């Protein structure tokens, strides 16, 4: 990665379409807009400390929202294998960093994702990449949870999918109600996790305990 040239900042993929996060035309457009924002706040955009801020923010925002350029289903299908395994596969404590679409303020936390294979499994890292893809967009936590669930269900056709996200929203911490210790939990299930209570309880138990 070369920060001297916007067009050289890439997101390297494995087995699916290569994505160039930064685009020179978009960077220039966003830079001009963020300069106006800084001036609109009453600051001097020509001040030394702020001189390069508009271009920095323009590049940063493209990185923080680069999930729009990635097809999450292709990520899963690029590493899909036939396997006769029919028990739960759980990847938990996946870090999430996203932007609330209401105020463009971050929310962050952990995602716990499980599925029950129905003839196919996928690479474990691909589950984390799916979470990353959808979180790197302007989001609400509820939609993010459903998008992850539906992507895995559609791409792998498993017997069930479970997704739980726990996150802290800085729009609640830094502004508004200003409740620093609040945590939001969302969940979404399909198949066995939705219809079979013992399976769902096993999942909820496993994400709450440490086995390592």
N, C-alpha and C positions, 0 to 999 in steps of 0.2 A: 504494500500500500504506500502510495506517495502522496502526501498531503499538499505538495507544491502544485499539483495538477488535478483539478476536480475530476477529470475524465479518467484518471488512473485508479480511482477508488472503487474496487470491484468486490462483489460478493461471490466467492468461489463455491460452486456447487459440485456435487458428485453424482453423475449419472442422469442429470436433468439439466434443463436449460440454464445457461450462464446468464447472470444478471449484472448489469452495470448500474450500480446504485446512483452515482452522480452523473448529472447531465449538465453540460456547460450552459446551454440555453436556459434551463430551469434555474440553475444557480444564479445566473445574472438577473433573471426576473425576480427571484425571491430576495436577492441582495438589495435591489432597489426598493422593494416593498418593506423590508425590515428596516431600512434606513428611514423610511417615512414613519414607521412605528416608533422608532427611537426619538425622532424629532417631535412626533405627536405627543409623546410622554413628557416633553419639555426639556429634553437633553440636547446637548450639542453633538451631533453625529460626527463632527470633524475633530472632536477632542481626541487626544492621543489614545486614551484607553478604549475609546469606542470606534476608532477609525476602521478597524478590521472586523468589528463585531457583526455587522450585517452579513458579510460573506461567510463568517464562521457559523452563524445561525442558519444560513441558507444551506450549507453543507450538512450541518447537524440534523436539521429537520428532514432532509432527504434520507439520511441514514435511519433516523427514528421511525420513518414511515416507509421503509423500503419493502415491506411486506406486500404492498400493492403490486409489485412487479414479479411476484413469485407465485407459481401455481402449486399450492400445498398438496393437491392430489397427485401431481407428478412426482413429488418428493417421495411419497409412500409407494407409488407404483414402480419407481426406479429401483427399489430394493424389496420387492415382494417375492417370497419364496413359498413353494409348496412344503408343508410340514404337517405331520399328523400329531399335532399338539392341541389339546382342547381344554386346557386349564387357563386360568387367568394370567395375563402378562401385564405387570404393573410397572410403570415408570413414574416415580414420585419425586417431589421436591425439585421440579423443573423451574428455574428462575424465570420470572416474567417481569418485563419492563414495558409499559405501554403509555399512551397518552389519552387521557379522557377527552372525548370529542366535544364536551360542553365548554371546557375552559382551557384546553390544550395544556393541562397540568398533568404531571406523571402520576400513574398508579403502578404499584409494584408488589410482588409477592411470589407465591408458589403455585404451580399447577401439579395435580396428581391425575395421571391418565392411565386407564386400564382397558384392555379388550380381551375377549375370549375368541381365539382363532377358530375359523370354520374352514380349514383347508389351506389357509395362507397366513404367514407371519411376515413382518417387515423388520428392517434393521432398527434396533433400539434408538439409535441416534436420530432416526427419521421422525420418531414421535416428538422428540424435543424440537426438531426443525419445524414441524407443523405448528407447535405452540409458538415458536419464535415468529413464524410467518404471519400468523393472525394477530399476534400482539404488537407487531411493528406496523400498525395502522392506527388511525384515529378510532378509538373504541369506547364501548361501554362494557363492563365486565360481564354482564348477562349475555350479550351477543357473542363475545369472545368465547365463552364457555360452550355455547351451542355450535359455533363454527368449528371448533376443534372436534367436538363429538361427531358432527355430521360429516366432516371430511374423512375421518377414520372409518365411519360406517360405510360411506359410499365407496371409498377406495379399496377396502379390504373385505367388505361384506362379512364381518365377524358375527358371532352369536350374540354379542353385546358389547357396548362401549360405556365406560363411566369416566366422567370428568368432574373434578372438584377444583375450584380455584379459591385461594385465600389471598386477599390483597389489601394493602393500605393505600388509600386515596389521598393524595396531597391536597386535593380541592376541599377535603374535609378537615385536613390538618392545618394548612397554611391560611385558609380563608373560610368564609361562611361560618359554619358551626364551630370550627376550630377544636375538634375533639381528637387529641393527639394519639389516643390509644385505640381508636376504633378500627376494626378489621371487618371486611366484607367477605362473606363466603357464598359462592354460587355453585350449583351442581346441575349436571345433565346426564341422563341415562338412556340407553336403548336396550332392547332385547332382554337377555338374562338378568342384567342389572336392574331393569325396570320391573320385570315380572316375577323375579325370584328373590324373595326377601333375604334368605340366607346368603346368597351370592353378594347381594348389595351390602349386607352387614359384614361379610368377610372383607370386602373392599374397604369399607369405612374403618374397620379395625386395623387393617394393614397400613393405611396411610397415617394412622395415629400412633404407630409404634415404631421403634428403631430396632432393627435386627442386625445391625453392624456395629 
